[in-house]
Amino acid sequence: MRRSTHARRVACVVAALVLAATGCAGAGAGGNGGAVLSSSWADPQNPLEPANTNEVQGGKVLDMIFRGLKRYDPKTGKARDWLARSIETRDSRTFTVRLKNGWIFSNGEKVTARSFVDAWNYGASLRNNQKNAYFFGYIDGYDEVHPQSGRQRADTLSGLKVVDDHTFTVRLNQKFSGFPDTLGYAAFAPLPRAFFTDHAAWVRKPVGNGPYTIESYTKGAQMYLKKWDGYPGPDKARNDGVTLLVYTDSNTAYTDLLAGNLDLADDIPAAQLKNVKSDLGERYLNTPAGIIQTLAFPYYDEAWSRPGAEKVRTGLSMAINRRQITDTIFRGTRTPATDWTSPVLGAAGGYKKGLCGRACAYDPGRARELIEEGGGIPGGRLTVTYNADSGSHRQWVDAVCNSINNALGDDRACVGNPVGTFADFRNQLGGHRMTGPFRAGWQMDYPLIQNFLQPLYYTGASSNDGAWSNEEFDRLVDRANAETDPARSVALFQRAEEVVRDHMAAIPLWYQNGNAGYSERLSHVALNPFSVPVYNEIRVG
Amino acid sequence: MGRHVLRRLLQMIPVFVGATLLIFLMVNVMGDPVAGLCGERACDPATAAQLRREFGLDQPVWRQYLTYMGKVFTGDFGTAFNGQPVTELMATAFPVTVRLTVVAVLFEVVVGVTLGVVTGLRRGRPVDTAVLLATLVVISVPTFVTGLLLQLLLGIKWQWIRPSVRAGGFDELIVPGLVLASVSLAYVTRLTRTSLAENRRSDYVRTAVAKGLPRRRVVTRHLLRNSLIPVVTFIGTDIGALMGGAIVTERIFNIHGVGYQLYQGILRQNSQTVVGFVTVLVLVFLVANLLVDLLYAVLDPRIRHA
């Protein structure tokens, strides 16, 4: 008798626990059915605002729900007018933007000049903590809205003026002929009034003007994007929708793809690269993306900025067997770099194959000579710093060091120096605490040669982590930006790139491809130059 | 009994304060959380400074700790970098992990204790040797190997389960729960076996047998009650360990629970998430330990007076 009541009590406790646990679960499944595809995703790092999203995962969504003045051709990367009817300038400084008629947000509101001007003012304002604020740094009045230090002195950019419903003007604080081509970047997207009037609600469920609308969003789990039937653009979605599923690990996504539970995985884990061809065959994509990996140097360190050090750097570059590393470690998902840009730019856009010349060709004998002529490796030993928390940085850094050690005939010439997290790595870079070369990956914001050079090598530029400075380079970049003729501008940028080469400001390693795999249900799958799937083109079934 | 409970409750306070302070210091040692926020590039100094101010990171650590603890008591765990309140993250993460832990503990109790009893009563027989060997294998193979192997075999080769977890219901969590429980399960088996084998030779069991009690009653009422004390301790402390240690299992099976949030938090150096989740985990540990101590007192009245 006593025993049975006791047992019942235990059962009740267990049941209560179970109920409590199930009761709180709020993960609702997104509406599927029809020609909806599922795609792997990772939690965006920041709230989904156009000017606040600077990583691929959030960018993926913005690319589906927003269309801007320009759009980068998914195949060629060329910037084409989209919402813009024309963007005109006479002096490369003041631009008149005219909008096409008939564009609306998915909530029915018209896209007007004000939708852009308000959005850009919001993005630039220091008060709003937007991580892409510096994109508006070319616009006149940025210093007032977003000062380097102290309080902000204005709420709006003085360089932006609404002329009428479909026209506005932009005045820049310097000549920049490439400016219109930057406007395809998500940070320049227009925003509806709802963004400003009920910001919290908007962030929970963003409203844009792209081919998809967000139907449901469970943070950290999944987002269901539905085809927007009223979309006025020419690039309507060819499927009924996309469910983005958050995966904790790209290996699991890949496993799910193989098991038939997932339609599209756009990040093939490095460990699976050797199987992917046999697993997926034709359904594996490996296409160039606007990403380049380099080794940068700490020029704030006397040892690396002294005269003659450029010979050491060039020697190091020649000691790296790029072909072997990309073949064995990356299995052809990287291409040895021969310049400092990316093949996705195309020859007309500024990519110049072989610009690096002999300095990027593997030549251990010459490498040894050059390093000796340059006075040897500073401190006698090279440490290559990288973050070990993502990608396969450890493998390739070890391989690069191995290659250098072999070339120099010294087992201890080069060692990797892993840093636990990316944040800590960034922290050390920002604190100028490097004593040797460090990993410097660069993913383009927009397909312009300017974007591969200026932010990285211009004096004091935002991503010039090594603090490299060269007057000639700066002068050439200024001239290239001021040049109105695109071909001449590109030629000047390439001359600036030659300065980078002659000083070996950073060692180019390889161009990175985008990788994806998809299920048999899908067709017309492609990756754009930003290595993001072109969702609206995908057909299901 | 009341005094015993009260004393245990009071003991929890310094432990809680000390543990949270430690984790707070450790997270701060990791470096500036704002540094990694802006992708491959450095955050522009003005925005970074403002973010630091908003998250209170420009204050001295002791001040940050005090403000933080003050807020925690009102249920405010701060905001994660993606703009989500940490409590919201917890509300989605903890239920899943609690369910996973329940599954794991059930495996430990049901399978572990049963195997332990069976082997403990049959020492030296083939069953005993076989289970001992099996536990040895389970203990020596790392969780991620077991997990990936089961995922590959059951998920892809035989298609019995989905290789990844979607909603996180109990049915989906059976295999991940087994993986999570595997090592502890082996320990529970061994612990029960040893403890049982030891007590079988004790005087009170001999007396019970001599009294002519039926074998079942001897085993359940006399033998098990005493033999399970170390097992209860182990399982009790293991609850906290399972919740905190689910990082590997949750990653493999795509479970969006506590382990996943902690992993993300550490990776992105999101101190609010990490400190918040660890604080709750510390509480879970403390409560689990308290329950163990109370259960002790129920199982063995002598402990109450100690």
Interface residues (C-beta under 8 A of the other chain):
Chain A: V14 L17 V18 A20 A21 T22 G23 C24 A25 G26 A27 A29 D43 P44 Q45 N46 P47 N54 E55 L126 R127 N129 Q130 K131 A133 Y134 H146 P147 Q148 S149 V203 T218 K219 G220 A221 L245 V246 Y247 T248 D249 N251 T252 A253 T255 D256 L258 A259 N261 D389 S390 G420 T421 F422 A423 D424 F425 R426 N427 L429 G430 A440 G441 W442 Q443 P455 S462 S463 D465
Chain B: M30 G31 D32 P33 A35 G36 L37 C38 G39 E40 R41 A42 C43 D44 P45 A46 T47 A49 Q50 L51 E54 F81 N82 G83 Q84 E88 L89 A91 T92 A93 F94 P95 V96 V98 R99 V102 Q151 L152 G155 I156 Q159 R162 P163 S164 R166 A167 G168 G169 F170 E250 R251 I252 F253 N254 I255 H256 Y260 Q261 Y263 Q264 I266 L267 R268 Q269
